[in-house]
Amino acid sequence: MLRDHLAPLTPNREWTRNLVLRPELGSLVAAALLFIFFSIASSGAMFEIPTIARVLDTAWPYGIIAVAVGLLMISGEFDLSAGVMVGTAGALLGVMATEWGMNLWLALVLSLGICLALGLWNGVLVVWTGLPSFVITLGTFFGLRGANVALSKYFTGDALIENIDEASGYDALHAIVATVFGTAPSDFRVSLLWWGGFIVIATWILWRTKIGNWIFATGGDREAARAVGVPVNGTKIGLFMLTAGAAWFVGVSNAVRYTSVQAGQGVGAEFFYIIAAVVGGCRMAGGYGSAVGPAIGALIWGIAFIGIPQAGWNSDWRWAFLGVLLLVATLINHIVGERVRIQRSS
């Protein structure tokens, strides 16, 4: 009897154990159950194509950045400036195109360079000072929040930058980042393809490359990772730049889609990215998570954001839902994370 319990796991039991310990499993189950729940509460409205299109359209901007934030969290760091950097990217593109008469493609490249430089700034300060990334990126958040509005008013006289569609190169850029498939209200954005591509690439990097090993090692045990030659500082800086790049993509995509930019855009969204990553199975302490999980976490927010009013409830319940979701996800991740740690140490 004792030998049976001590016997090696059979392939089926091994597969089942690995499945249960997958970071994104809980969020996938939660997304399915939540969708079914709101489908019942809304008398099946959630299954309608226009509703599905709205859910995905709500989720993708959070999903793209949440994937980058999730990778950063696996390395043990946070970025509270990701939300406001969406507004920075859009404002840069808008000012360059509408006030300086710059071709949109050139403005695209220059705005990317500036956003990556801001990500570099965050990363270098974190590894150089040793201060918590929470503090460093919070400082960047406030700095950008003020600069976005002040510089927009300086160059345009207003916090709203308009007429981006009149800039040279707009039609081609719109076709790439903001075109739609189908007829409203059953239309889907090309942004969903970008989101899917970003998930695939991030997953491949995380699980199939040396960089992925560095990310997990950096978040799991920084000193041990350094001892075996992992470039801990470079890995963290690169991930801060990745987060800034993801924010840039969402910012310029929104600017092109809506042909205008509000300088305060993105403020407060950084909490959604972190919540999506946590709900998706990324541990706040680092060392555990996936790229798929944060994307599912963003999808859960999209389901709730659209499902609550579809069910006829007061929209204010969205925020209560978000708070409960964060608390439950954090508790589950803590329990699962401890199990993984025990499995690895045994």
C-alpha positions in Angstrom: 0.0 0.0 0.0 2.8 2.4 1.0 4.7 1.6 -2.1 1.7 2.5 -4.2 1.6 6.0 -2.7 5.4 6.4 -3.1 5.4 5.1 -6.7 6.3 7.6 -9.4 3.4 9.4 -11.0 1.9 7.7 -14.1 1.8 9.8 -17.3 -1.9 10.6 -16.8 -1.4 11.7 -13.2 1.7 13.7 -14.2 -0.3 15.4 -16.9 -3.2 16.2 -14.5 -0.8 17.6 -11.9 0.9 19.9 -14.5 -2.5 21.0 -15.8 -3.7 22.0 -12.3 -0.5 23.9 -11.6 -0.8 25.9 -14.9 -0.9 29.7 -14.0 -3.7 30.5 -16.4 -6.0 27.6 -15.6 -7.9 29.4 -12.8 -8.5 32.4 -15.0 -9.7 30.3 -17.9 -12.2 28.5 -15.8 -13.3 31.9 -14.2 -13.8 33.4 -17.7 -15.9 30.5 -18.9 -18.1 30.5 -15.7 -18.5 34.3 -15.8 -19.5 34.3 -19.4 -22.1 31.6 -18.8 -23.4 33.5 -15.7 -23.9 36.8 -17.5 -25.4 34.9 -20.5 -28.0 33.5 -18.2 -28.5 36.9 -16.4 -28.9 38.7 -19.8 -31.2 36.1 -21.3 -28.6 35.0 -23.8 -27.5 38.4 -25.0 -23.8 37.6 -24.3 -23.9 35.0 -27.1 -24.9 37.5 -29.7 -22.2 38.6 -32.1 -22.4 42.3 -31.4 -22.0 41.7 -27.7 -19.0 39.4 -28.2 -17.5 42.1 -30.5 -18.0 44.7 -27.7 -16.4 42.3 -25.1 -13.3 41.8 -27.2 -13.1 45.5 -28.1 -13.1 46.3 -24.4 -10.5 43.7 -23.6 -7.8 44.1 -26.2 -6.3 47.4 -25.0 -6.0 46.1 -21.5 -4.9 42.7 -22.8 -1.9 43.8 -24.8 -0.4 45.8 -22.0 -1.4 43.3 -19.3 0.7 40.6 -21.1 3.8 42.9 -20.9 3.0 43.8 -17.3 2.6 40.1 -16.5 6.1 39.3 -17.8 7.4 42.2 -15.7 5.6 40.9 -12.6 7.1 37.4 -13.2 10.5 39.1 -12.9 9.4 40.6 -9.6 8.6 44.2 -10.6 5.7 46.5 -11.2 5.0 49.4 -13.6 2.5 52.0 -12.5 3.3 54.3 -15.4 2.0 52.0 -18.1 -1.5 53.6 -18.1 -0.4 57.2 -18.4 2.2 56.2 -21.0 -0.7 55.3 -23.3 -1.7 59.0 -23.2 1.9 60.1 -23.7 2.2 58.0 -26.8 -1.0 59.3 -28.3 -0.3 62.9 -27.4 3.2 62.7 -28.9 1.8 61.3 -32.2 -1.0 63.9 -32.2 1.3 66.9 -31.6 3.9 65.8 -34.1 1.3 65.1 -36.8 -1.2 68.0 -36.3 1.0 70.8 -34.9 4.4 70.1 -36.5 3.0 68.8 -39.8 5.0 65.6 -39.5 4.2 62.5 -41.5 2.4 60.0 -39.3 4.9 57.2 -40.0 7.8 59.4 -38.8 5.8 60.5 -35.8 5.2 56.8 -35.1 8.9 56.0 -35.0 9.8 59.1 -32.9 7.0 58.5 -30.4 8.1 54.9 -30.1 11.7 56.0 -29.4 10.5 58.4 -26.7 8.3 55.8 -25.0 11.1 53.2 -25.1 13.4 55.8 -23.5 10.9 56.3 -20.7 10.8 52.5 -20.2 14.6 52.5 -20.1 14.5 55.4 -17.6 12.2 53.3 -15.3 14.4 50.2 -15.6 17.7 51.9 -15.0 16.4 53.8 -12.0 15.0 50.6 -10.5 18.2 48.6 -10.9 20.6 51.5 -10.1 18.9 52.8 -7.0 17.5 49.5 -5.6 14.3 51.3 -4.8 11.0 49.5 -5.2 9.7 49.7 -8.8 6.4 50.8 -7.2 8.0 54.0 -6.0 10.0 54.7 -9.2 7.2 54.2 -11.6 4.8 56.1 -9.4 7.1 59.0 -9.8 7.1 58.6 -13.5 3.3 58.3 -13.5 2.9 61.7 -11.9 5.6 63.3 -14.0 4.0 62.1 -17.3 0.5 62.9 -16.1 1.4 66.6 -15.6 3.6 66.7 -18.7 1.0 65.2 -21.0 -1.6 67.9 -20.2 0.9 70.8 -19.9 2.7 70.1 -23.2 -0.6 69.4 -25.0 -1.9 72.8 -23.9 1.3 74.5 -24.7 1.4 73.2 -28.3 -2.3 73.1 -29.1 -4.0 75.4 -26.5 -6.1 72.5 -25.3 -5.8 69.1 -23.6 -7.6 67.5 -26.6 -5.6 67.0 -29.8 -7.8 66.6 -32.8 -7.8 66.1 -36.6 -5.1 63.3 -36.7 -6.9 61.9 -39.7 -5.8 65.0 -41.7 -2.1 64.1 -41.3 -0.1 62.6 -44.1 0.0 58.8 -44.0 -3.2 58.4 -42.0 -5.1 56.0 -44.3 -2.3 53.5 -44.5 -1.7 53.5 -40.7 -5.4 53.3 -40.0 -5.6 50.2 -42.2 -2.9 48.5 -40.2 -3.9 49.3 -36.6 -7.5 50.4 -36.6 -9.5 48.9 -39.5 -12.6 46.7 -38.9 -13.9 43.5 -40.2 -17.7 43.1 -40.6 -20.5 45.6 -40.4 -21.4 47.5 -37.2 -22.4 46.5 -34.6 -21.0 43.1 -35.5 -17.6 44.4 -36.4 -14.2 43.2 -35.1 -11.0 45.3 -34.9 -7.7 44.3 -36.5 -6.3 45.1 -33.1 -7.5 41.7 -32.0 -5.0 40.1 -34.5 -2.2 42.3 -33.0 -3.3 41.2 -29.5 -3.2 37.5 -30.5 0.2 37.9 -32.1 1.6 39.6 -29.0 0.3 36.7 -26.9 1.9 34.1 -29.1 5.3 35.9 -29.3 5.3 36.6 -25.5 4.5 32.9 -24.8 7.2 31.7 -27.1 9.8 34.0 -25.5 8.7 32.9 -22.0 8.7 29.2 -22.5 11.0 28.5 -25.5 13.9 30.9 -25.2 16.8 31.7 -22.8 15.2 35.1 -22.1 12.2 33.3 -20.7 14.4 31.4 -18.3 16.1 34.6 -17.3 12.6 36.2 -16.5 11.6 33.3 -14.3 15.0 33.1 -12.6 15.1 36.9 -11.9 11.7 36.8 -10.2 12.3 33.5 -8.4 15.6 34.2 -6.7 17.6 37.2 -7.9 20.8 36.4 -6.2 20.8 32.8 -7.2 20.1 33.9 -10.8 23.1 36.3 -10.7 25.3 33.5 -9.4 24.6 31.3 -12.5 25.2 34.2 -14.9 21.7 35.5 -15.5 21.8 39.2 -16.6 19.2 40.2 -13.9 19.6 44.0 -14.4 19.4 43.7 -18.2 16.4 41.5 -18.0 14.5 43.9 -15.8 15.4 46.9 -17.9 14.3 45.1 -21.1 10.9 44.2 -19.5 10.3 47.8 -18.5 11.0 48.8 -22.1 8.6 46.1 -23.3 5.8 47.5 -21.1 6.5 51.0 -22.5 6.4 49.6 -26.0 3.1 47.9 -25.4 1.6 51.1 -24.0 2.9 53.0 -27.0 1.1 50.5 -29.4 -2.2 50.9 -27.6 -1.8 54.7 -27.4 -1.1 55.2 -31.1 -3.7 52.7 -32.1 -6.4 54.6 -30.1 -5.2 57.9 -31.5 -5.5 56.6 -35.1 -8.8 55.0 -34.4 -10.5 58.0 -32.8 -8.5 60.6 -34.8 -8.1 62.5 -31.5 -6.2 62.2 -28.2 -7.2 63.3 -24.7 -4.0 64.2 -22.9 -5.3 62.5 -19.7 -6.0 59.3 -21.5 -4.9 56.1 -19.7 -4.7 57.6 -16.2 -5.9 54.9 -13.8 -5.7 52.1 -16.3 -2.4 50.8 -14.8 -4.5 49.1 -12.0 -6.5 47.2 -14.6 -3.3 45.9 -16.2 -1.9 44.7 -12.8 -5.3 43.2 -11.8 -5.5 41.3 -15.2 -2.0 39.9 -14.6 -2.8 38.8 -11.1 -6.2 37.3 -12.1 -4.2 35.5 -14.9 -2.0 33.8 -12.4 1.1 36.0 -12.2 2.3 36.1 -8.6 2.9 39.6 -7.2 6.1 38.3 -5.5 7.4 37.2 -8.9 8.8 33.9 -10.3 5.5 32.4 -11.4 3.0 33.2 -14.2 2.4 33.1 -17.9 1.7 35.4 -20.9 -1.7 33.8 -21.7 -3.0 34.3 -18.2 -3.0 38.1 -18.2 -4.7 38.1 -21.6 -7.5 36.0 -20.1 -7.6 38.3 -17.1 -8.2 41.2 -19.5 -10.9 39.1 -21.2 -12.6 38.6 -17.8 -12.7 42.4 -17.3 -14.2 42.7 -20.8 -16.9 40.2 -19.9 -17.8 41.9 -16.7 -17.7 45.4 -18.2 -20.2 44.5 -20.9 -22.0 41.7 -19.0 -23.1 43.9 -16.0 -25.1 46.4 -18.0 -26.4 43.6 -20.3 -27.8 41.9 -17.2 -29.6 45.2 -16.3 -27.4 46.0 -13.2 -26.1 49.3 -12.2 -22.7 49.9 -13.9 -21.2 50.9 -10.6 -21.0 47.2 -9.7 -18.1 47.0 -12.1 -15.8 48.5 -9.5 -17.0 46.2 -6.7 -16.5 43.3 -9.0 -13.0 44.4 -9.8 -12.1 44.6 -6.1 -13.5 41.2 -5.2 -11.8 39.7 -8.3 -8.4 41.1 -7.2 -8.7 39.8 -3.7 -9.9 36.3 -4.7 -7.2 36.0 -7.4 -4.5 37.1 -5.0 -5.5 34.5 -2.5 -5.7 31.8 -5.1 -2.3 32.7 -6.6 -0.7 32.7 -3.1 -2.0 29.1 -2.5 -1.0 27.8 -5.9 2.3 29.6 -5.7 3.1 27.9 -2.4 2.2 24.5 -3.9 4.5 25.2 -6.9 7.3 26.3 -4.5 6.9 23.1 -2.5 6.9 21.0 -5.7 10.1 22.6 -6.9 11.9 22.2 -3.6 10.9 18.5 -3.2 
